[in-house]
Amino acid sequence: MQAPQDSSPLNLIRQKERELAQRIRTAMSEAEAKVAGARRRAALIREEAEREGLREAEEFFQCGRAEAEAEANRIRAGGQKEAERIRRTGPEQVERAVQAIIEFVLPGER
């Protein structure tokens, strides 16, 4: 007697092929889902890194700006002090300069 058709080697091979094809489709689907999830996570990480980079750049800029303003204020204060010193000593220096010129042009005429 012949074995039932379902258990023939050819049918068993076909059945196994179908099972393996389904397992491959399932594995591919899972892999695609994992890749899509990884891409989403990578995009989120990249966006966060960009935001963090912008925040740090702004912080660095503001810190440099504050330092530059402080330096400008120090220079301005020093310039004001120097201008005040010149205003105080200026007339005295002019008087000395006039005397030196007179002495040079008219020696002994003082």
VMD Tcl script that builds the backbone (N, CA, C; Angstrom):
set m [mol new atoms 330]
animate dup $m
set s [atomselect $m all]
$s set {name element resname resid chain x y z} {
  {N N MET 1 A 0.788 -1.157 0.000}
  {CA C MET 1 A 0.000 0.000 0.000}
  {C C MET 1 A 0.856 1.256 0.000}
  {N N GLN 2 A 0.302 2.277 -0.589}
  {CA C GLN 2 A 1.042 3.528 -0.733}
  {C C GLN 2 A 0.781 4.423 0.464}
  {N N ALA 3 A 1.793 5.214 0.845}
  {CA C ALA 3 A 1.654 6.159 1.958}
  {C C ALA 3 A 0.767 7.314 1.512}
  {N N PRO 4 A 0.082 7.955 2.445}
  {CA C PRO 4 A -0.769 9.084 2.057}
  {C C PRO 4 A 0.055 10.175 1.383}
  {N N GLN 5 A -0.615 10.904 0.537}
  {CA C GLN 5 A 0.012 11.922 -0.286}
  {C C GLN 5 A 0.671 13.018 0.565}
  {N N ASP 6 A 0.101 13.309 1.712}
  {CA C ASP 6 A 0.621 14.385 2.555}
  {C C ASP 6 A 2.006 14.076 3.092}
  {N N SER 7 A 2.334 12.847 3.225}
  {CA C SER 7 A 3.623 12.514 3.806}
  {C C SER 7 A 4.671 12.149 2.756}
  {N N SER 8 A 4.387 12.439 1.509}
  {CA C SER 8 A 5.373 12.139 0.469}
  {C C SER 8 A 6.560 13.082 0.638}
  {N N PRO 9 A 7.751 12.662 0.253}
  {CA C PRO 9 A 8.936 13.503 0.419}
  {C C PRO 9 A 8.781 14.853 -0.258}
  {N N LEU 10 A 8.160 14.877 -1.412}
  {CA C LEU 10 A 7.982 16.142 -2.116}
  {C C LEU 10 A 7.067 17.084 -1.323}
  {N N ASN 11 A 6.001 16.556 -0.800}
  {CA C ASN 11 A 5.088 17.375 0.021}
  {C C ASN 11 A 5.759 17.836 1.312}
  {N N LEU 12 A 6.545 16.967 1.895}
  {CA C LEU 12 A 7.257 17.352 3.117}
  {C C LEU 12 A 8.243 18.484 2.826}
  {N N ILE 13 A 8.917 18.406 1.676}
  {CA C ILE 13 A 9.863 19.464 1.284}
  {C C ILE 13 A 9.114 20.766 1.060}
  {N N ARG 14 A 7.997 20.701 0.344}
  {CA C ARG 14 A 7.196 21.910 0.109}
  {C C ARG 14 A 6.722 22.517 1.422}
  {N N GLN 15 A 6.248 21.681 2.318}
  {CA C GLN 15 A 5.772 22.151 3.636}
  {C C GLN 15 A 6.913 22.849 4.375}
  {N N LYS 16 A 8.086 22.247 4.355}
  {CA C LYS 16 A 9.253 22.814 5.033}
  {C C LYS 16 A 9.638 24.139 4.379}
  {N N GLU 17 A 9.579 24.210 3.047}
  {CA C GLU 17 A 9.884 25.452 2.335}
  {C C GLU 17 A 8.928 26.567 2.753}
  {N N ARG 18 A 7.638 26.227 2.854}
  {CA C ARG 18 A 6.646 27.228 3.284}
  {C C ARG 18 A 6.941 27.701 4.706}
  {N N GLU 19 A 7.251 26.776 5.577}
  {CA C GLU 19 A 7.568 27.136 6.963}
  {C C GLU 19 A 8.796 28.052 7.014}
  {N N LEU 20 A 9.840 27.680 6.268}
  {CA C LEU 20 A 11.062 28.476 6.251}
  {C C LEU 20 A 10.815 29.846 5.615}
  {N N ALA 21 A 10.019 29.901 4.552}
  {CA C ALA 21 A 9.699 31.180 3.918}
  {C C ALA 21 A 8.963 32.082 4.916}
  {N N GLN 22 A 8.047 31.493 5.679}
  {CA C GLN 22 A 7.319 32.289 6.681}
  {C C GLN 22 A 8.266 32.777 7.784}
  {N N ARG 23 A 9.167 31.927 8.216}
  {CA C ARG 23 A 10.138 32.332 9.228}
  {C C ARG 23 A 11.033 33.455 8.698}
  {N N ILE 24 A 11.418 33.368 7.418}
  {CA C ILE 24 A 12.242 34.417 6.806}
  {C C ILE 24 A 11.465 35.725 6.752}
  {N N ARG 25 A 10.184 35.660 6.322}
  {CA C ARG 25 A 9.361 36.876 6.275}
  {C C ARG 25 A 9.228 37.492 7.668}
  {N N THR 26 A 9.030 36.662 8.663}
  {CA C THR 26 A 8.900 37.151 10.043}
  {C C THR 26 A 10.205 37.800 10.501}
  {N N ALA 27 A 11.321 37.137 10.228}
  {CA C ALA 27 A 12.626 37.675 10.617}
  {C C ALA 27 A 12.903 38.990 9.890}
  {N N MET 28 A 12.572 39.062 8.605}
  {CA C MET 28 A 12.769 40.292 7.834}
  {C C MET 28 A 11.903 41.417 8.399}
  {N N SER 29 A 10.683 41.087 8.726}
  {CA C SER 29 A 9.775 42.089 9.276}
  {C C SER 29 A 10.304 42.605 10.613}
  {N N GLU 30 A 10.762 41.710 11.461}
  {CA C GLU 30 A 11.329 42.108 12.754}
  {C C GLU 30 A 12.579 42.955 12.553}
  {N N ALA 31 A 13.429 42.551 11.614}
  {CA C ALA 31 A 14.662 43.305 11.349}
  {C C ALA 31 A 14.328 44.707 10.840}
  {N N GLU 32 A 13.349 44.800 9.942}
  {CA C GLU 32 A 12.947 46.111 9.432}
  {C C GLU 32 A 12.406 46.991 10.561}
  {N N ALA 33 A 11.637 46.402 11.448}
  {CA C ALA 33 A 11.103 47.164 12.588}
  {C C ALA 33 A 12.238 47.637 13.489}
  {N N LYS 34 A 13.228 46.787 13.724}
  {CA C LYS 34 A 14.371 47.185 14.547}
  {C C LYS 34 A 15.168 48.296 13.884}
  {N N VAL 35 A 15.387 48.184 12.574}
  {CA C VAL 35 A 16.125 49.218 11.841}
  {C C VAL 35 A 15.353 50.539 11.890}
  {N N ALA 36 A 14.047 50.479 11.682}
  {CA C ALA 36 A 13.229 51.702 11.735}
  {C C ALA 36 A 13.300 52.332 13.129}
  {N N GLY 37 A 13.239 51.512 14.152}
  {CA C GLY 37 A 13.349 52.026 15.522}
  {C C GLY 37 A 14.713 52.648 15.785}
  {N N ALA 38 A 15.753 51.986 15.278}
  {CA C ALA 38 A 17.106 52.521 15.461}
  {C C ALA 38 A 17.254 53.846 14.724}
  {N N ARG 39 A 16.663 53.952 13.546}
  {CA C ARG 39 A 16.726 55.210 12.797}
  {C C ARG 39 A 16.001 56.329 13.551}
  {N N ARG 40 A 14.846 56.001 14.125}
  {CA C ARG 40 A 14.108 57.011 14.908}
  {C C ARG 40 A 14.932 57.462 16.112}
  {N N ARG 41 A 15.515 56.495 16.806}
  {CA C ARG 41 A 16.350 56.839 17.965}
  {C C ARG 41 A 17.555 57.669 17.543}
  {N N ALA 42 A 18.180 57.306 16.419}
  {CA C ALA 42 A 19.343 58.058 15.925}
  {C C ALA 42 A 18.940 59.490 15.572}
  {N N ALA 43 A 17.767 59.657 14.963}
  {CA C ALA 43 A 17.292 61.004 14.622}
  {C C ALA 43 A 17.051 61.819 15.893}
  {N N LEU 44 A 16.468 61.192 16.902}
  {CA C LEU 44 A 16.234 61.895 18.172}
  {C C LEU 44 A 17.552 62.286 18.835}
  {N N ILE 45 A 18.508 61.377 18.809}
  {CA C ILE 45 A 19.826 61.663 19.399}
  {C C ILE 45 A 20.496 62.795 18.646}
  {N N ARG 46 A 20.420 62.775 17.307}
  {CA C ARG 46 A 21.015 63.821 16.493}
  {C C ARG 46 A 20.355 65.174 16.781}
  {N N GLU 47 A 19.027 65.194 16.866}
  {CA C GLU 47 A 18.309 66.437 17.172}
  {C C GLU 47 A 18.701 66.969 18.549}
  {N N GLU 48 A 18.797 66.076 19.517}
  {CA C GLU 48 A 19.181 66.488 20.871}
  {C C GLU 48 A 20.608 67.030 20.869}
  {N N ALA 49 A 21.494 66.372 20.122}
  {CA C ALA 49 A 22.887 66.837 20.041}
  {C C ALA 49 A 22.948 68.221 19.399}
  {N N GLU 50 A 22.142 68.439 18.379}
  {CA C GLU 50 A 22.111 69.756 17.736}
  {C C GLU 50 A 21.607 70.820 18.711}
  {N N ARG 51 A 20.546 70.497 19.443}
  {CA C ARG 51 A 20.019 71.458 20.439}
  {C C ARG 51 A 21.070 71.741 21.506}
  {N N GLU 52 A 21.729 70.707 21.977}
  {CA C GLU 52 A 22.757 70.866 23.006}
  {C C GLU 52 A 23.928 71.684 22.464}
  {N N GLY 53 A 24.314 71.412 21.217}
  {CA C GLY 53 A 25.402 72.173 20.593}
  {C C GLY 53 A 25.048 73.645 20.467}
  {N N LEU 54 A 23.822 73.933 20.055}
  {CA C LEU 54 A 23.384 75.323 19.950}
  {C C LEU 54 A 23.365 75.993 21.319}
  {N N ARG 55 A 22.888 75.257 22.323}
  {CA C ARG 55 A 22.840 75.815 23.674}
  {C C ARG 55 A 24.254 76.123 24.174}
  {N N GLU 56 A 25.171 75.195 23.963}
  {CA C GLU 56 A 26.547 75.417 24.403}
  {C C GLU 56 A 27.210 76.549 23.624}
  {N N ALA 57 A 26.929 76.632 22.333}
  {CA C ALA 57 A 27.492 77.721 21.532}
  {C C ALA 57 A 26.974 79.068 22.036}
  {N N GLU 58 A 25.687 79.141 22.344}
  {CA C GLU 58 A 25.106 80.384 22.863}
  {C C GLU 58 A 25.721 80.733 24.222}
  {N N GLU 59 A 25.895 79.725 25.049}
  {CA C GLU 59 A 26.504 79.946 26.372}
  {C C GLU 59 A 27.944 80.453 26.212}
  {N N PHE 60 A 28.690 79.839 25.313}
  {CA C PHE 60 A 30.071 80.244 25.045}
  {C C PHE 60 A 30.102 81.675 24.514}
  {N N PHE 61 A 29.190 81.987 23.586}
  {CA C PHE 61 A 29.111 83.329 23.020}
  {C C PHE 61 A 28.809 84.353 24.109}
  {N N GLN 62 A 27.830 84.057 24.961}
  {CA C GLN 62 A 27.451 84.998 26.008}
  {C C GLN 62 A 28.594 85.196 27.005}
  {N N CYS 63 A 29.298 84.120 27.317}
  {CA C CYS 63 A 30.437 84.221 28.230}
  {C C CYS 63 A 31.525 85.091 27.602}
  {N N GLY 64 A 31.833 84.859 26.328}
  {CA C GLY 64 A 32.833 85.675 25.633}
  {C C GLY 64 A 32.394 87.120 25.527}
  {N N ARG 65 A 31.122 87.314 25.292}
  {CA C ARG 65 A 30.587 88.676 25.207}
  {C C ARG 65 A 30.728 89.391 26.542}
  {N N ALA 66 A 30.404 88.691 27.623}
  {CA C ALA 66 A 30.526 89.293 28.951}
  {C C ALA 66 A 31.993 89.640 29.246}
  {N N GLU 67 A 32.897 88.764 28.888}
  {CA C GLU 67 A 34.323 89.037 29.102}
  {C C GLU 67 A 34.778 90.240 28.267}
  {N N ALA 68 A 34.303 90.313 27.023}
  {CA C ALA 68 A 34.671 91.430 26.155}
  {C C ALA 68 A 34.112 92.742 26.704}
  {N N GLU 69 A 32.880 92.706 27.199}
  {CA C GLU 69 A 32.290 93.914 27.783}
  {C C GLU 69 A 33.060 94.349 29.033}
  {N N ALA 70 A 33.442 93.380 29.853}
  {CA C ALA 70 A 34.210 93.702 31.052}
  {C C ALA 70 A 35.562 94.318 30.666}
  {N N GLU 71 A 36.220 93.752 29.664}
  {CA C GLU 71 A 37.500 94.292 29.202}
  {C C GLU 71 A 37.311 95.698 28.632}
  {N N ALA 72 A 36.235 95.900 27.861}
  {CA C ALA 72 A 35.953 97.233 27.315}
  {C C ALA 72 A 35.732 98.233 28.442}
  {N N ASN 73 A 35.023 97.824 29.484}
  {CA C ASN 73 A 34.797 98.708 30.635}
  {C C ASN 73 A 36.106 99.045 31.345}
  {N N ARG 74 A 36.991 98.046 31.468}
  {CA C ARG 74 A 38.295 98.304 32.101}
  {C C ARG 74 A 39.098 99.294 31.252}
  {N N ILE 75 A 39.089 99.094 29.945}
  {CA C ILE 75 A 39.826 99.999 29.053}
  {C C ILE 75 A 39.233 101.401 29.119}
  {N N ARG 76 A 37.905 101.465 29.088}
  {CA C ARG 76 A 37.232 102.764 29.153}
  {C C ARG 76 A 37.577 103.486 30.467}
  {N N ALA 77 A 37.542 102.752 31.566}
  {CA C ALA 77 A 37.865 103.350 32.869}
  {C C ALA 77 A 39.316 103.832 32.884}
  {N N GLY 78 A 40.215 103.014 32.336}
  {CA C GLY 78 A 41.623 103.413 32.274}
  {C C GLY 78 A 41.800 104.647 31.409}
  {N N GLY 79 A 41.080 104.700 30.291}
  {CA C GLY 79 A 41.151 105.864 29.418}
  {C C GLY 79 A 40.620 107.115 30.103}
  {N N GLN 80 A 39.552 106.957 30.862}
  {CA C GLN 80 A 38.991 108.102 31.583}
  {C C GLN 80 A 39.973 108.606 32.651}
  {N N LYS 81 A 40.615 107.678 33.337}
  {CA C LYS 81 A 41.606 108.071 34.341}
  {C C LYS 81 A 42.774 108.803 33.685}
  {N N GLU 82 A 43.229 108.253 32.548}
  {CA C GLU 82 A 44.340 108.880 31.835}
  {C C GLU 82 A 43.935 110.267 31.328}
  {N N ALA 83 A 42.722 110.406 30.818}
  {CA C ALA 83 A 42.247 111.707 30.339}
  {C C ALA 83 A 42.184 112.704 31.495}
  {N N GLU 84 A 41.719 112.256 32.634}
  {CA C GLU 84 A 41.647 113.139 33.805}
  {C C GLU 84 A 43.047 113.564 34.248}
  {N N ARG 85 A 43.994 112.632 34.226}
  {CA C ARG 85 A 45.371 112.957 34.593}
  {C C ARG 85 A 45.945 113.996 33.634}
  {N N ILE 86 A 45.664 113.813 32.339}
  {CA C ILE 86 A 46.164 114.768 31.343}
  {C C ILE 86 A 45.514 116.133 31.558}
  {N N ARG 87 A 44.209 116.147 31.858}
  {CA C ARG 87 A 43.540 117.425 32.116}
  {C C ARG 87 A 44.151 118.144 33.323}
  {N N ARG 88 A 44.491 117.365 34.335}
  {CA C ARG 88 A 45.080 117.971 35.542}
  {C C ARG 88 A 46.489 118.480 35.283}
  {N N THR 89 A 47.280 117.678 34.577}
  {CA C THR 89 A 48.688 118.046 34.378}
  {C C THR 89 A 48.917 118.796 33.073}
  {N N GLY 90 A 47.915 118.870 32.224}
  {CA C GLY 90 A 48.063 119.526 30.924}
  {C C GLY 90 A 48.525 120.963 31.009}
  {N N PRO 91 A 47.835 121.809 31.758}
  {CA C PRO 91 A 48.269 123.206 31.825}
  {C C PRO 91 A 49.710 123.340 32.314}
  {N N GLU 92 A 50.086 122.522 33.257}
  {CA C GLU 92 A 51.453 122.552 33.778}
  {C C GLU 92 A 52.441 122.182 32.674}
  {N N GLN 93 A 52.097 121.160 31.887}
  {CA C GLN 93 A 52.965 120.721 30.793}
  {C C GLN 93 A 53.059 121.796 29.710}
  {N N VAL 94 A 51.941 122.481 29.437}
  {CA C VAL 94 A 51.948 123.550 28.431}
  {C C VAL 94 A 52.870 124.675 28.898}
  {N N GLU 95 A 52.773 125.022 30.155}
  {CA C GLU 95 A 53.617 126.086 30.710}
  {C C GLU 95 A 55.086 125.708 30.560}
  {N N ARG 96 A 55.442 124.468 30.868}
  {CA C ARG 96 A 56.827 124.013 30.715}
  {C C ARG 96 A 57.260 124.055 29.254}
  {N N ALA 97 A 56.350 123.633 28.369}
  {CA C ALA 97 A 56.668 123.637 26.946}
  {C C ALA 97 A 56.911 125.062 26.451}
  {N N VAL 98 A 56.086 126.001 26.884}
  {CA C VAL 98 A 56.248 127.401 26.481}
  {C C VAL 98 A 57.591 127.926 26.975}
  {N N GLN 99 A 57.916 127.626 28.195}
  {CA C GLN 99 A 59.190 128.069 28.755}
  {C C GLN 99 A 60.363 127.453 27.990}
  {N N ALA 100 A 60.259 126.181 27.632}
  {CA C ALA 100 A 61.330 125.522 26.894}
  {C C ALA 100 A 61.496 126.137 25.517}
  {N N ILE 101 A 60.387 126.480 24.874}
  {CA C ILE 101 A 60.456 127.097 23.545}
  {C C ILE 101 A 61.086 128.492 23.647}
  {N N ILE 102 A 60.646 129.254 24.630}
  {CA C ILE 102 A 61.210 130.601 24.808}
  {C C ILE 102 A 62.707 130.496 25.064}
  {N N GLU 103 A 63.102 129.584 25.907}
  {CA C GLU 103 A 64.521 129.392 26.235}
  {C C GLU 103 A 65.288 128.986 24.982}
  {N N PHE 104 A 64.695 128.185 24.137}
  {CA C PHE 104 A 65.366 127.732 22.927}
  {C C PHE 104 A 65.498 128.883 21.922}
  {N N VAL 105 A 64.409 129.621 21.741}
  {CA C VAL 105 A 64.384 130.687 20.744}
  {C C VAL 105 A 65.161 131.924 21.251}
  {N N LEU 106 A 64.967 132.239 22.476}
  {CA C LEU 106 A 65.639 133.411 23.078}
  {C C LEU 106 A 66.478 132.980 24.266}
  {N N PRO 107 A 67.603 132.380 24.030}
  {CA C PRO 107 A 68.400 131.883 25.146}
  {C C PRO 107 A 68.836 133.020 26.057}
  {N N GLY 108 A 68.707 132.803 27.314}
  {CA C GLY 108 A 69.150 133.751 28.322}
  {C C GLY 108 A 68.210 134.930 28.502}
  {N N GLU 109 A 67.059 134.927 27.858}
  {CA C GLU 109 A 66.137 136.059 27.940}
  {C C GLU 109 A 65.110 135.909 29.062}
  {N N ARG 110 A 65.166 135.006 29.768}
  {CA C ARG 110 A 64.182 134.725 30.803}
  {C C ARG 110 A 64.219 135.619 31.917}
}
mol reanalyze $m
mol bondsrecalc $m
mol representation Tube
mol addrep $m
